[in-house]
Amino acid sequence: MSLLAVEGLTVRDQAGRALVDDVSFAVAAGDRAGLIGESGSGKSLTALAVTGLLPPGLSATGDIRLDGVDMIRAPEKQRTAARGPVAAIVFQEPLTALDPLMTAGRQIAGPLRRLHGLRGAALRSAIGEALAEVRLTDAERIARSYPHELSGGQRQRVAIAMALACRPRLLIADEPTTALDVTVQAEILDLLDRLVATRGTALLFITHDLPVAARVTRDTHVLRDGRIVESGPIADVIARPEHPYTRTLVDSARRFDAALERTGRD
């Protein structure tokens, strides 16, 4: 059985308009899958539906099974229990995802206390270990800092540490590098790649950027206007795109890479 199985997922707004339309895919334990598409394609809404976190005014139909839990129809208590230990999300912009009124250390402490029952010295030690795992030096200073006192890369590492503190079997990374500069982006991608490989964690990576997805995923699903238009191994999708929209994404990435090479030569 897949760790995550999505069948015929449709997300509608209050007017009945389908924002995600008949989406189906699966993520097995230890797998690395991607959801790729431009802004408004339904990627992030799919991630929110998977974790039962759709905002008010949106409704989901179809079937979502997260480690066997029905994330559409199950009681909230069961869905809450699946968040964290089964699946955790790293959001695109940590400055808004993190609580601005809490220090980084307190925010990492939350899941450690709730899920693992840690207190006192054991909790402080675990916070330090979580920060060290995401390669944040000066852990004591970082733990005492509020989100606005940290750089974008540091905030994203704190967000990753929070998600991984739950020891999830599936990590959902929703555009985790979009707000970062190229150098920090590469560091975060390398960090995610190392952490999921070390832990054997499944990864669902959401992005608009095919080259970024190619660094950390094996299989991908291309979304356009809320529908999956192409699926397959990421290498095959890039080398031999079948859908016109996928070919547009591939061609755009190649033109961008060529422009960078020309700039480097100049």
NORCOR-V544965 format. One record per pair of residues at least 4 apart in sequence whose C-alpha atoms are under 6 Angstrom apart, sorted by the first residue. I is the first residue (numbers start at 1). J is the second residue. Records with the same first field share a line. If there is no record, write none. Layout:
I->J  J
This chain:
2->27  28
3->27  28  29  66  67
4->26  27  65  66
5->26  64  65
6->24  25  26  63  64
7->24  63
8->22  23  24  62
9->22  23  61  62
10->20  21  22  60  61
11->18  19  20  59  60
12->16  17  18  19  58  59
13->17  57  58
14->57
19->226
20->42  226
21->226  227
29->202
30->200  201  202
31->202
32->202  203  217  218
33->204  217  219  220
34->204  205  206  217  220  221
35->206  220  221  222
36->207  208  222  223
37->41  208  222  223
38->208
41->223  224  225  226
42->226
48->53  54
49->53  54
52->71
64->70  71
65->69  70
70->74
71->79
76->80
82->86
83->87  88
84->88  166  168
85->166  167  168
86->168  169  170
87->168  170  171
88->163  171
89->172  173
90->173
91->174  176
92->174  175  176
94->98  155  156
100->147
103->144  145  146
104->143  145  146
105->143
108->162
109->113
111->115  166
112->116
113->117  118
118->122  123
119->123
128->139
130->161
131->136
132->136
134->157
139->143
145->149
150->154  155
161->165
169->201
170->201  202  203
171->203
172->203  204
173->205  206
174->206
175->206  207
177->185
180->185
181->185
193->216
194->198
196->200  201
213->217
218->233  234
219->232  233  234
220->231  232  234
221->230  231
222->228  229  230
223->227  228  229
236->240
237->241
241->246  247
247->251
